[in-house]
Structures are given as structure tokens and as C-alpha cells.
């Protein structure tokens, strides 16, 4: 029971601290958490000694942390076919 409290605390801490710092939207955060939980539950079912519940909690924390730290860049193409994304000032940054 003590382990579940520690894992739940880690999930809350990763979502609470990492999410707002990188300004991901809620839909992406929940999607990453759900994918991580599913993968963790699968690992928990296969690996001996790890329950599916603990695997899901650990996977959810990992998925949330990965999603929060991932940089979201949407690429566009100009009239010459070169790829670029818009930075926070609205300027084009071309891919090299």
C-alpha cells in the first residue's frame, strides 16, 4: 500500500510541475498519460513481480512526463517547398 502512495505522488508531481512549465494543452497531456498507462499495464501483465496496477501507474507517470517535456512543432511548407515552423514571436524558422 505504501508503494502505491509513492507512485501516485510521483504522478501528481510530474503532472503538477512539468505540465504548466511547458504549456502543453490538456488533450495532449491526457493522451500521453493514457498511452503510458496502457503500455505500463501491458508490461505489468508480462513481467513477473510487477502488478498490472503498478505498471499502469508507473506508465502513466512516464507518459505524462514525456508528453510534458516533448517540444511540439508544427511544420509548414513555403512556396519553394522548404519546411519551417513558427517560433513564439511568429517568425519562420527553417529546417536545415
C-alpha positions as protocol buffer text, in pm:
chain_id: "A"
residue {
  index: 1
  type: UNK
  ca { x: 0 y: 0 z: 0 }
}
residue {
  index: 2
  type: UNK
  ca { x: 290 y: 232 z: 74 }
}
residue {
  index: 3
  type: UNK
  ca { x: 428 y: 185 z: -278 }
}
residue {
  index: 4
  type: UNK
  ca { x: 102 y: 294 z: -439 }
}
residue {
  index: 5
  type: UNK
  ca { x: 111 y: 619 z: -241 }
}
residue {
  index: 6
  type: UNK
  ca { x: 463 y: 690 z: -359 }
}
residue {
  index: 7
  type: UNK
  ca { x: 373 y: 613 z: -719 }
}
residue {
  index: 8
  type: UNK
  ca { x: 58 y: 828 z: -702 }
}
residue {
  index: 9
  type: UNK
  ca { x: 266 y: 1110 z: -555 }
}
residue {
  index: 10
  type: UNK
  ca { x: 514 y: 1081 z: -841 }
}
residue {
  index: 11
  type: UNK
  ca { x: 233 y: 1102 z: -1096 }
}
residue {
  index: 12
  type: UNK
  ca { x: 85 y: 1409 z: -927 }
}
residue {
  index: 13
  type: UNK
  ca { x: 426 y: 1573 z: -905 }
}
residue {
  index: 14
  type: UNK
  ca { x: 510 y: 1506 z: -1269 }
}
residue {
  index: 15
  type: UNK
  ca { x: 176 y: 1642 z: -1389 }
}
residue {
  index: 16
  type: UNK
  ca { x: 175 y: 1935 z: -1149 }
}
residue {
  index: 17
  type: UNK
  ca { x: 528 y: 2056 z: -1213 }
}
residue {
  index: 18
  type: UNK
  ca { x: 607 y: 1963 z: -1571 }
}
residue {
  index: 19
  type: UNK
  ca { x: 274 y: 2035 z: -1739 }
}
residue {
  index: 20
  type: UNK
  ca { x: 238 y: 2411 z: -1690 }
}
residue {
  index: 21
  type: UNK
  ca { x: 608 y: 2476 z: -1739 }
}
residue {
  index: 22
  type: UNK
  ca { x: 598 y: 2365 z: -2100 }
}
residue {
  index: 23
  type: UNK
  ca { x: 237 y: 2475 z: -2171 }
}
residue {
  index: 24
  type: UNK
  ca { x: 110 y: 2160 z: -2340 }
}
residue {
  index: 25
  type: UNK
  ca { x: -263 y: 2151 z: -2386 }
}
residue {
  index: 26
  type: UNK
  ca { x: -474 y: 1924 z: -2168 }
}
residue {
  index: 27
  type: UNK
  ca { x: -576 y: 1693 z: -2450 }
}
residue {
  index: 28
  type: UNK
  ca { x: -214 y: 1609 z: -2532 }
}
residue {
  index: 29
  type: UNK
  ca { x: -129 y: 1557 z: -2164 }
}
residue {
  index: 30
  type: UNK
  ca { x: -419 y: 1316 z: -2113 }
}
residue {
  index: 31
  type: UNK
  ca { x: -338 y: 1132 z: -2434 }
}
residue {
  index: 32
  type: UNK
  ca { x: 24 y: 1080 z: -2328 }
}
residue {
  index: 33
  type: UNK
  ca { x: -84 y: 968 z: -1982 }
}
residue {
  index: 34
  type: UNK
  ca { x: -336 y: 720 z: -2124 }
}
residue {
  index: 35
  type: UNK
  ca { x: -86 y: 571 z: -2368 }
}
residue {
  index: 36
  type: UNK
  ca { x: 171 y: 537 z: -2091 }
}
residue {
  index: 37
  type: UNK
  ca { x: -83 y: 373 z: -1860 }
}
residue {
  index: 38
  type: UNK
  ca { x: -181 y: 121 z: -2127 }
}
residue {
  index: 39
  type: UNK
  ca { x: 180 y: 33 z: -2202 }
}
residue {
  index: 40
  type: UNK
  ca { x: 259 y: 7 z: -1832 }
}
residue {
  index: 41
  type: UNK
  ca { x: -36 y: -225 z: -1770 }
}
residue {
  index: 42
  type: UNK
  ca { x: 82 y: -446 z: -2056 }
}
residue {
  index: 43
  type: UNK
  ca { x: 432 y: -458 z: -1911 }
}
residue {
  index: 44
  type: UNK
  ca { x: 286 y: -533 z: -1567 }
}
residue {
  index: 45
  type: UNK
  ca { x: 96 y: -827 z: -1711 }
}
residue {
  index: 46
  type: UNK
  ca { x: 406 y: -974 z: -1876 }
}
residue {
  index: 47
  type: UNK
  ca { x: 686 y: -901 z: -1625 }
}
residue {
  index: 48
  type: UNK
  ca { x: 677 y: -1120 z: -1315 }
}
residue {
  index: 49
  type: UNK
  ca { x: 672 y: -931 z: -986 }
}
residue {
  index: 50
  type: UNK
  ca { x: 504 y: -619 z: -1126 }
}
residue {
  index: 51
  type: UNK
  ca { x: 126 y: -599 z: -1100 }
}
residue {
  index: 52
  type: UNK
  ca { x: -81 y: -451 z: -1379 }
}
residue {
  index: 53
  type: UNK
  ca { x: -198 y: -169 z: -1150 }
}
residue {
  index: 54
  type: UNK
  ca { x: 155 y: -68 z: -1054 }
}
residue {
  index: 55
  type: UNK
  ca { x: 264 y: -95 z: -1416 }
}
residue {
  index: 56
  type: UNK
  ca { x: -22 y: 130 z: -1522 }
}
residue {
  index: 57
  type: UNK
  ca { x: 64 y: 390 z: -1256 }
}
residue {
  index: 58
  type: UNK
  ca { x: 430 y: 394 z: -1348 }
}
residue {
  index: 59
  type: UNK
  ca { x: 349 y: 406 z: -1720 }
}
residue {
  index: 60
  type: UNK
  ca { x: 104 y: 693 z: -1667 }
}
residue {
  index: 61
  type: UNK
  ca { x: 369 y: 894 z: -1485 }
}
residue {
  index: 62
  type: UNK
  ca { x: 624 y: 824 z: -1756 }
}
residue {
  index: 63
  type: UNK
  ca { x: 379 y: 908 z: -2035 }
}
residue {
  index: 64
  type: UNK
  ca { x: 281 y: 1234 z: -1868 }
}
residue {
  index: 65
  type: UNK
  ca { x: 643 y: 1335 z: -1813 }
}
residue {
  index: 66
  type: UNK
  ca { x: 738 y: 1252 z: -2174 }
}
residue {
  index: 67
  type: UNK
  ca { x: 442 y: 1446 z: -2313 }
}
residue {
  index: 68
  type: UNK
  ca { x: 518 y: 1746 z: -2094 }
}
residue {
  index: 69
  type: UNK
  ca { x: 883 y: 1758 z: -2199 }
}
residue {
  index: 70
  type: UNK
  ca { x: 823 y: 1695 z: -2570 }
}
residue {
  index: 71
  type: UNK
  ca { x: 852 y: 2000 z: -2792 }
}
residue {
  index: 72
  type: UNK
  ca { x: 555 y: 2050 z: -3021 }
}
residue {
  index: 73
  type: UNK
  ca { x: 650 y: 2198 z: -3354 }
}
residue {
  index: 74
  type: UNK
  ca { x: 403 y: 2210 z: -3638 }
}
residue {
  index: 75
  type: UNK
  ca { x: 586 y: 2229 z: -3969 }
}
residue {
  index: 76
  type: UNK
  ca { x: 459 y: 2416 z: -4276 }
}
residue {
  index: 77
  type: UNK
  ca { x: 591 y: 2447 z: -4632 }
}
residue {
  index: 78
  type: UNK
  ca { x: 659 y: 2770 z: -4817 }
}
residue {
  index: 79
  type: UNK
  ca { x: 614 y: 2831 z: -5190 }
}
residue {
  index: 80
  type: UNK
  ca { x: 957 y: 2677 z: -5260 }
}
residue {
  index: 81
  type: UNK
  ca { x: 877 y: 2359 z: -5068 }
}
residue {
  index: 82
  type: UNK
  ca { x: 1108 y: 2426 z: -4771 }
}
residue {
  index: 83
  type: UNK
  ca { x: 986 y: 2327 z: -4426 }
}
residue {
  index: 84
  type: UNK
  ca { x: 957 y: 2574 z: -4141 }
}
residue {
  index: 85
  type: UNK
  ca { x: 782 y: 2623 z: -3808 }
}
residue {
  index: 86
  type: UNK
  ca { x: 673 y: 2940 z: -3634 }
}
residue {
  index: 87
  type: UNK
  ca { x: 852 y: 3036 z: -3314 }
}
residue {
  index: 88
  type: UNK
  ca { x: 685 y: 3217 z: -3023 }
}
residue {
  index: 89
  type: UNK
  ca { x: 738 y: 3554 z: -3196 }
}
residue {
  index: 90
  type: UNK
  ca { x: 566 y: 3434 z: -3515 }
}
residue {
  index: 91
  type: UNK
  ca { x: 888 y: 3423 z: -3718 }
}
residue {
  index: 92
  type: UNK
  ca { x: 967 y: 3143 z: -3958 }
}
residue {
  index: 93
  type: UNK
  ca { x: 1243 y: 2903 z: -3852 }
}
residue {
  index: 94
  type: UNK
  ca { x: 1353 y: 2685 z: -4143 }
}
residue {
  index: 95
  type: UNK
  ca { x: 1461 y: 2327 z: -4108 }
}
residue {
  index: 96
  type: UNK
  ca { x: 1822 y: 2263 z: -4210 }
}
